[in-house]
Protein backbone atom coordinates (compact mmCIF):
# COMPACT_ATOMS: atom_id res chain seq x y z
CA UNK A 1 0.00 0.00 0.00
CA UNK A 2 1.39 3.38 -1.03
CA UNK A 3 1.76 6.07 1.67
CA UNK A 4 -0.65 9.01 1.77
CA UNK A 5 2.09 11.56 1.34
CA UNK A 6 3.17 14.19 -1.20
CA UNK A 7 6.87 15.04 -1.33
CA UNK A 8 8.69 17.76 -3.26
CA UNK A 9 12.48 17.62 -3.24
CA UNK A 10 14.40 20.53 -4.78
CA UNK A 11 11.55 21.28 -7.19
CA UNK A 12 12.20 24.26 -9.48
CA UNK A 13 10.62 25.52 -12.70
CA UNK A 14 12.16 27.77 -15.33
CA UNK A 15 10.42 29.24 -18.39
CA UNK A 16 13.12 30.23 -20.88
CA UNK A 17 15.16 32.63 -18.75
CA UNK A 18 12.56 33.29 -16.06
CA UNK A 19 12.84 31.36 -12.80
CA UNK A 20 9.18 30.87 -11.83
CA UNK A 21 9.95 28.53 -8.95
CA UNK A 22 13.20 28.43 -7.02
CA UNK A 23 14.21 25.04 -5.58
CA UNK A 24 11.87 24.14 -2.76
CA UNK A 25 11.36 21.20 -0.46
CA UNK A 26 7.89 20.52 0.87
CA UNK A 27 6.05 17.59 2.40
CA UNK A 28 2.26 17.38 2.58
CA UNK A 29 0.42 14.96 4.84
CA UNK A 30 -3.32 14.34 5.33
CA UNK A 31 -5.21 17.53 6.09
CA UNK A 32 -5.86 20.83 4.33
CA UNK A 33 -2.92 23.07 3.51
CA UNK A 34 -3.65 26.61 2.34
CA UNK A 35 -1.40 28.25 -0.23
CA UNK A 36 -1.14 32.04 -0.07
CA UNK A 37 0.84 34.44 -2.19
CA UNK A 38 0.40 37.57 -4.32
CA UNK A 39 -0.12 37.48 -8.08
CA UNK A 40 3.04 36.28 -9.79
CA UNK A 41 4.29 34.44 -6.70
CA UNK A 42 4.46 31.10 -8.54
CA UNK A 43 1.37 29.49 -7.01
CA UNK A 44 -0.23 28.34 -10.27
CA UNK A 45 3.15 27.12 -11.54
CA UNK A 46 3.58 25.07 -8.38
CA UNK A 47 0.08 23.62 -8.58
CA UNK A 48 0.22 22.73 -12.27
CA UNK A 49 3.60 21.07 -11.74
CA UNK A 50 2.21 19.11 -8.81
CA UNK A 51 -0.74 18.09 -10.97
CA UNK A 52 1.65 16.73 -13.68
CA UNK A 53 0.41 19.26 -16.24
CA UNK A 54 4.06 20.22 -16.66
CA UNK A 55 7.34 18.71 -15.54
CA UNK A 56 9.67 20.34 -13.04
CA UNK A 57 12.87 21.76 -14.50
CA UNK A 58 14.72 20.37 -11.49
CA UNK A 59 13.93 18.14 -8.55
CA UNK A 60 11.40 15.39 -8.03
CA UNK A 61 7.77 15.06 -6.92
CA UNK A 62 6.27 11.92 -5.43
CA UNK A 63 2.52 11.53 -4.96
CA UNK A 64 1.56 8.67 -2.66
CA UNK A 65 4.89 7.03 -3.45
CA UNK A 66 4.76 7.53 -7.22
CA UNK A 67 7.30 9.71 -9.00
CA UNK A 68 5.36 12.08 -11.27
CA UNK A 69 7.84 11.72 -14.15
CA UNK A 70 8.71 8.02 -14.17
CA UNK A 71 5.27 6.86 -12.99
CA UNK A 72 3.01 9.65 -14.21
CA UNK A 73 -0.07 7.48 -14.81
CA UNK A 74 0.04 6.03 -11.32
CA UNK A 75 0.61 9.46 -9.76
CA UNK A 76 -2.34 10.91 -11.69
CA UNK A 77 -4.59 8.07 -10.52
CA UNK A 78 -4.11 9.38 -6.96
CA UNK A 79 -4.77 13.00 -7.94
CA UNK A 80 -7.74 15.32 -8.34
CA UNK A 81 -7.03 18.73 -9.86
CA UNK A 82 -9.06 21.86 -10.40
CA UNK A 83 -7.07 24.46 -12.37
CA UNK A 84 -7.67 28.18 -12.04
CA UNK A 85 -9.43 28.21 -15.40
CA UNK A 86 -11.49 25.12 -16.16
CA UNK A 87 -12.17 24.65 -19.89
CA UNK A 88 -15.66 23.16 -20.20
CA UNK A 89 -17.37 21.93 -23.39
CA UNK A 90 -20.50 24.05 -23.65
CA UNK A 91 -22.33 21.58 -25.92
CA UNK A 92 -22.34 18.85 -23.23
CA UNK A 93 -24.58 18.66 -20.22
CA UNK A 94 -22.98 18.77 -16.79
CA UNK A 95 -23.70 15.07 -16.33
CA UNK A 96 -22.22 14.15 -19.73
CA UNK A 97 -19.05 16.08 -18.98
CA UNK A 98 -18.59 14.33 -15.64
CA UNK A 99 -19.13 10.92 -17.28
CA UNK A 100 -16.41 11.82 -19.78
CA UNK A 101 -14.06 13.06 -17.02
CA UNK A 102 -14.73 9.93 -14.94
CA UNK A 103 -13.94 7.64 -17.87
CA UNK A 104 -10.67 9.52 -18.40
CA UNK A 105 -9.87 8.79 -14.76
CA UNK A 106 -10.35 5.07 -15.33
CA UNK A 107 -13.94 4.63 -14.13
CA UNK A 108 -14.89 2.36 -17.02
CA UNK A 109 -17.78 0.33 -15.57
CA UNK A 110 -20.98 2.25 -16.47
CA UNK A 111 -22.96 1.57 -13.30
CA UNK A 112 -20.11 2.44 -10.92
CA UNK A 113 -19.28 5.52 -13.00
CA UNK A 114 -22.90 6.67 -12.93
CA UNK A 115 -23.04 6.29 -9.15
CA UNK A 116 -19.87 8.32 -8.76
CA UNK A 117 -21.09 11.07 -11.10
CA UNK A 118 -24.36 11.43 -9.19
CA UNK A 119 -22.47 11.53 -5.90
CA UNK A 120 -20.27 14.48 -6.87
CA UNK A 121 -23.18 16.30 -8.52
CA UNK A 122 -25.05 16.16 -5.22
CA UNK A 123 -21.99 17.27 -3.26
CA UNK A 124 -21.59 20.45 -5.32
CA UNK A 125 -25.35 21.14 -5.42
CA UNK A 126 -25.73 20.66 -9.19
CA UNK A 127 -27.97 17.58 -9.33
CA UNK A 128 -31.03 19.58 -10.39
CA UNK A 129 -29.16 21.23 -13.30
CA UNK A 130 -27.06 18.24 -14.38
CA UNK A 131 -29.16 17.68 -17.52
CA UNK A 132 -28.70 21.26 -18.76
CA UNK A 133 -26.04 22.16 -21.29
CA UNK A 134 -22.96 23.78 -19.81
CA UNK A 135 -23.22 26.78 -22.14
CA UNK A 136 -26.25 27.85 -20.10
CA UNK A 137 -24.50 27.61 -16.75
CA UNK A 138 -23.62 30.69 -14.74
CA UNK A 139 -20.00 31.35 -13.78
CA UNK A 140 -20.59 29.96 -10.29
CA UNK A 141 -22.18 26.78 -11.67
CA UNK A 142 -19.21 26.22 -13.97
CA UNK A 143 -16.93 26.67 -10.98
CA UNK A 144 -18.89 24.04 -9.06
CA UNK A 145 -18.68 21.66 -12.01
CA UNK A 146 -14.91 22.14 -12.00
CA UNK A 147 -14.85 21.26 -8.31
CA UNK A 148 -16.97 18.16 -9.01
CA UNK A 149 -14.59 16.78 -11.62
CA UNK A 150 -11.67 17.14 -9.19
CA UNK A 151 -13.58 15.05 -6.64
CA UNK A 152 -14.32 12.17 -9.01
CA UNK A 153 -12.87 8.88 -7.82
CA UNK A 154 -12.33 10.18 -4.27
CA UNK A 155 -8.58 10.84 -4.83
CA UNK A 156 -6.19 10.78 -1.84
CA UNK A 157 -4.63 14.05 -3.04
CA UNK A 158 -6.66 16.99 -4.35
CA UNK A 159 -5.35 20.32 -5.67
CA UNK A 160 -7.65 23.35 -5.97
CA UNK A 161 -6.54 26.59 -7.62
CA UNK A 162 -8.88 29.46 -6.60
CA UNK A 163 -11.92 27.14 -6.29
CA UNK A 164 -14.25 29.65 -4.60
CA UNK A 165 -13.72 32.48 -7.11
CA UNK A 166 -17.16 33.32 -8.48
CA UNK A 167 -19.09 31.43 -5.81
CA UNK A 168 -21.68 33.22 -3.72
CA UNK A 169 -21.23 33.15 0.09
CA UNK A 170 -23.55 30.18 0.65
CA UNK A 171 -21.74 28.09 -1.98
CA UNK A 172 -18.36 29.05 -0.53
CA UNK A 173 -19.51 27.77 2.85
CA UNK A 174 -20.83 24.59 1.22
CA UNK A 175 -17.45 24.02 -0.45
CA UNK A 176 -15.59 24.59 2.82
CA UNK A 177 -17.81 22.07 4.59
CA UNK A 178 -17.34 19.59 1.77
CA UNK A 179 -13.57 19.84 2.06
CA UNK A 180 -13.63 19.44 5.82
CA UNK A 181 -15.87 16.36 5.66
CA UNK A 182 -13.65 14.60 3.13
CA UNK A 183 -10.16 15.18 4.47
CA UNK A 184 -9.77 12.89 7.47
CA UNK A 185 -7.16 10.78 5.66
CA UNK A 186 -6.66 12.81 2.47
CA UNK A 187 -4.33 15.60 1.39
CA UNK A 188 -5.80 18.84 0.07
CA UNK A 189 -3.81 21.79 -1.23
CA UNK A 190 -5.99 24.90 -1.52
CA UNK A 191 -4.71 28.02 -3.27
CA UNK A 192 -6.80 31.12 -2.73
CA UNK A 193 -6.68 34.89 -2.29
CA UNK A 194 -9.57 34.69 0.19
CA UNK A 195 -7.96 34.63 3.63
CA UNK A 196 -11.29 33.76 5.29
CA UNK A 197 -11.33 30.47 3.34
CA UNK A 198 -7.92 29.62 4.77
CA UNK A 199 -9.07 30.53 8.28
CA UNK A 200 -12.23 28.43 7.97
CA UNK A 201 -10.81 25.10 6.80
CA UNK A 202 -7.02 24.88 6.73
CA UNK A 203 -4.81 23.05 9.20
CA UNK A 204 -1.66 24.86 8.08
CA UNK A 205 -0.57 27.45 5.56
CA UNK A 206 2.25 27.93 3.07
CA UNK A 207 3.26 31.37 1.78
CA UNK A 208 4.93 31.62 -1.61
CA UNK A 209 6.53 34.88 -2.77
CA UNK A 210 8.66 35.52 -5.85
CA UNK A 211 8.89 31.80 -6.49
CA UNK A 212 10.29 31.04 -3.03
CA UNK A 213 8.81 29.36 0.00
CA UNK A 214 8.64 32.15 2.60
CA UNK A 215 6.63 30.50 5.37
CA UNK A 216 5.18 27.15 6.36
CA UNK A 217 3.36 26.56 9.64
CA UNK A 218 0.05 26.66 11.50
CA UNK A 219 -2.44 29.50 11.16
CA UNK A 220 -1.56 30.63 14.67
CA UNK A 221 2.14 30.70 13.82
CA UNK A 222 1.50 32.84 10.74
CA UNK A 223 -0.56 35.34 12.74
CA UNK A 224 2.20 35.42 15.37
CA UNK A 225 4.69 36.71 12.77
CA UNK A 226 3.04 40.12 13.27
CA UNK A 227 2.77 39.91 17.06
CA UNK A 228 3.54 43.21 18.80
CA UNK A 229 3.63 45.16 15.56
CA UNK A 230 -0.05 45.59 14.74
CA UNK A 231 -1.45 49.01 15.68
CA UNK A 232 -4.82 50.74 15.52
CA UNK A 233 -5.01 54.51 15.38
CA UNK A 234 -7.84 57.03 15.10
CA UNK A 235 -6.60 60.05 13.15
CA UNK A 236 -7.89 62.99 11.12
CA UNK A 237 -7.81 63.07 7.32
CA UNK A 238 -4.43 64.85 7.06
CA UNK A 239 -2.77 62.42 9.45
CA UNK A 240 -4.30 59.50 7.58
CA UNK A 241 -2.86 60.76 4.27
CA UNK A 242 0.58 61.04 5.85
CA UNK A 243 0.39 57.54 7.36
CA UNK A 244 -0.71 56.03 4.05
CA UNK A 245 2.34 57.63 2.44
CA UNK A 246 4.88 56.76 5.13
CA UNK A 247 3.66 53.60 6.86
CA UNK A 248 2.26 50.17 6.01
CA UNK A 249 -1.50 50.59 6.41
CA UNK A 250 -3.37 47.26 6.33
CA UNK A 251 -6.91 48.64 6.53
CA UNK A 252 -8.75 51.91 6.97
CA UNK A 253 -12.32 52.70 7.97
CA UNK A 254 -13.83 56.16 7.60
CA UNK A 255 -15.53 57.58 10.70
CA UNK A 256 -17.37 60.80 11.52
CA UNK A 257 -14.23 62.22 13.13
CA UNK A 258 -11.69 60.99 10.58
CA UNK A 259 -10.19 57.55 9.93
CA UNK A 260 -9.54 54.43 11.99
CA UNK A 261 -6.41 52.77 10.61
CA UNK A 262 -4.82 49.38 11.16
CA UNK A 263 -1.06 49.46 10.58
CA UNK A 264 1.98 47.20 10.72
CA UNK A 265 4.99 48.90 12.33
CA UNK A 266 7.85 48.14 14.70
CA UNK A 267 7.23 51.36 16.63
CA UNK A 268 4.16 53.43 17.54
CA UNK A 269 3.07 54.98 14.22
CA UNK A 270 0.97 57.83 15.65
CA UNK A 271 0.16 59.47 18.95
CA UNK A 272 -2.52 57.50 20.75
CA UNK A 273 -2.06 54.40 18.59
CA UNK A 274 -2.63 51.17 20.52
CA UNK A 275 -1.45 47.64 19.85
CA UNK A 276 -3.95 45.09 18.52
CA UNK A 277 -4.07 41.31 18.41
CA UNK A 278 -2.62 40.08 15.10
CA UNK A 279 -4.80 38.26 12.58
CA UNK A 280 -3.86 35.77 9.90
CA UNK A 281 -3.92 38.56 7.33
CA UNK A 282 -1.56 40.67 9.47
CA UNK A 283 0.94 37.80 9.65
CA UNK A 284 0.66 37.21 5.90
CA UNK A 285 1.38 40.88 5.17
CA UNK A 286 4.33 40.79 7.57
CA UNK A 287 5.84 37.83 5.72
CA UNK A 288 5.38 39.46 2.30
CA UNK A 289 6.83 42.81 3.43
CA UNK A 290 9.84 41.23 5.05
CA UNK A 291 9.11 42.58 8.50
CA UNK A 292 9.35 39.17 10.14
CA UNK A 293 11.54 39.13 13.20
N, C-alpha and C positions, 0 to 999 in steps of 0.2 A: 504493500500500500504506500503510495506516494505521500510525502508530508504536505500538510496545508501550510505552505510557506512560499513567500515570494522574495527572491534575493537579487539584488543588483550589486555587481562588483566592478568598480571602476568604469561605470557606464558613461560614455561621452557621445555627443553627436555633433558633427560638423557639416554645414552646408557650404560647399565651395570653400570660401575663406572665412566664413562666419562660424564661430564656436557657439552653437545654440545651447549645448549642455557641456559643462566642464565635468571631469571625472567625478562621479559620486558613488558612494556606497550606501545602500539602504536595505533594510530587512523589514518586511511586512508580515505580521502574524494575524490570526483571526481577530476581527473587530473592524471598526470604521476609522480610517485615517483621513483627515481633511488635508487638502492641498491648497495653500494660499500663495498668492504672489501677484504682483502687478502685471499689466499687459506687457508682453515681451519677455517675461521672466523665464520662459522655457517650459511652462506647464504642459501645453498641448504637445510639444515635442516629446517630453517625458512620457506622457500618457500614450501617444501613438506608438512610441518605441516599445513600451511595455505591452501594448496590445498586438505586437508583431506586424503592425502596418508598415513599419520601416525597421531596418536593422540598425543597431548601434554602430557608430564608427569605431568605438573601442569598448572593451569590457564585455561582460556576459550577464545575461538575465536568465534566471531559472524560475519557472512557475510550477509549483507543486512537484519539484524535482526534475522538471523537463527543461532542458536548454532551449531557448526560443529560436536559435539558429539551427542547431543540429537535429532537434526534435520539434520543429515548428507545429506540425499537425497535432501532436500530443499536447503541447503547451496550449494551443488554441482550444482544444477540447475542454480544458479546465477554465476557460476565460469567457466572460461576458463583457462586451464593450459598447458603450454609448459615446460616439464622438460628439464634438461640439456642434457640428452641423451634420444632421442625419439626412442623407439623400433618400427620399421615399418615392416610389413609383405611383404617380397620381391616378393611373388607370386601374390599379388594383384596389380591392377593398382592404380594410385593416386586417380582417381575418385571413384573406388570401396572402397578404404580405407576410404575416407571421407564419403561415404554413410554409411559405417559401424559405423564410429565414430559419425555421426549425429543421427543414430538410437539409439545408446547408450545414447545419450543426450536427447532422448525423441522426436526427430523429426520423428514421425511414418508415417505421411501422405506422400506418395511417391512424389506427385507433389511439395509440399512445400519443402520437403527434397532436391529434385533435384535442385530447384531454389536456395536454400541456398548453396548447394555444388558448383554450378557454380559461385555463387557470390564470395565465398572465393577463389576459384581457380583463378579467374580473379584478385582478390586483391593481390595475392602473385605471379602473373605472371607465372602461371603454366597451364593455360587453354590449350595451344597448346601441352602439354606433358601429359595431364591428362589420356589419354588412354594407356600410356606406363606402363609397369610393374616397380614397385618400385626398383627392383633389378638392373635395368639399370640406375637409377638416380645417378647423381653426389652427392657429400656431400652437396653442397649448395642447390640443389633441394630438398633433403631430409629435410634439415633445413627449407626450405620454406613450405614444406608439414606439418611439425610439427607446424609452425606458423598458417597455415590454419586451422588445427583441433582445435587450441585454440580459433579461432575466430568464430567457428560454433555457431549459435544460438544468436550471438550478445550479449554475457554475460555482465552484469553490472560490473563485476570484472574479470580482466584478469591478470594472473601471467606468466611472461616470465623469464626463467632461461638461460642466455647466448644465446639469440635468434639470434644474428648476427654473432656468431662464424661460420666461414666457408663461409660467404657470401662475394661476391666481393663488391667493393665500391658502384657501382650503385645499387645493391640490398639492401645494408645497408641503403642507402638514401631512397629507395622506402619503406622499412620497417618503417623508422622514419616518413616519410610522412603519411603512413597508420595509425600509432599510433596517430599522431597529429590530423588527420581528424576525428578519431572515439572516441575521449575522452572528448567531451564537457560535458557530464553528466555521464561519466564512470570512474571507478577506474582502473588504470594500475600500477602494480608493476614490475619494470624492473631491473633485476640483470645483471650486465655486468662488465667486466674488461676494457671495452673500454670507457675511460673518455669522448671522443668526442661524443659518443652516448648520454651520460648523458647531456652534454652541449647543444646538438642539440634539445632535445625533453622534458627534464624533468622540472617540475615545482618546485620540491624540491628534496632533497637527504637525504638518511639515510646511516650512516656508521656503519657497524658491525665489531667488532674486538674481537677475543677470546670469542665469544659467548655473547658479551655484546653490547648494544646500546651505541655507543660513540658519535654520533652526529645526529641531525635531524634539518634541516632548509633549507633555500633557497640556490640556487647555489652561490649567492653573499655572503651569510653569511659563507658558507664553505670556499670560497676563502679568505674571510677576516680573518679567523683563522691564516693565515700566514702573515698578513699585517705587514710591517716594518721589516720582518725577511727574506725576499727573496733578495739574492745578486747575481750579475753577476760579474765575474772576468776574466780577460785575463792574463794567467800565462804561464810560460814555462813548459816543460815536468816534470822537477824535482819538481817544486812547485805543479803541478797537482797531482803527485803521493802522495805527502805529504797531500794534501787536501783530496784526496780520502780516505786516511788512518785515518785522524783525524776529518774530518767534514762530514756533511750530504750533499753529492752532489746529486742533483736531475737529472741533465743532463750535458753532456759534448759534445762539438763539436770541432773537430780538425781543426786547422787553420795553415797557413803557418808559423806563428811565435810561435806556441804552442797550447794551449787549451783555449777555452772559456767555463767557467763553470757556472752553475746555482746552488746555494747552499741555504740551509735553516740554519740560524744561528741567535742567539740573538745579536751577536756583529760582527763587520767587520771581515770577515774571512781571508782577504789578503789585502796587500797594494794596493790601487787603486780600490778596489771592490766598486761597486755602488749598491744602492738599486734598486729593480725592482718591478713593479706592480705584485701582486700575482695572480696566476691562480687557477682554480678549482683543478688541480692536486697538486699544492703547498699546498693548504689548506687541501686536503686529506692526503698528506704525513705528514703534521703537526699534524693532529689528530692521525694518526697511531703511530707516534714517540713520542707522549706525550709532544710535545712542545707547546701545546695550552696555552695561557695565563690563 
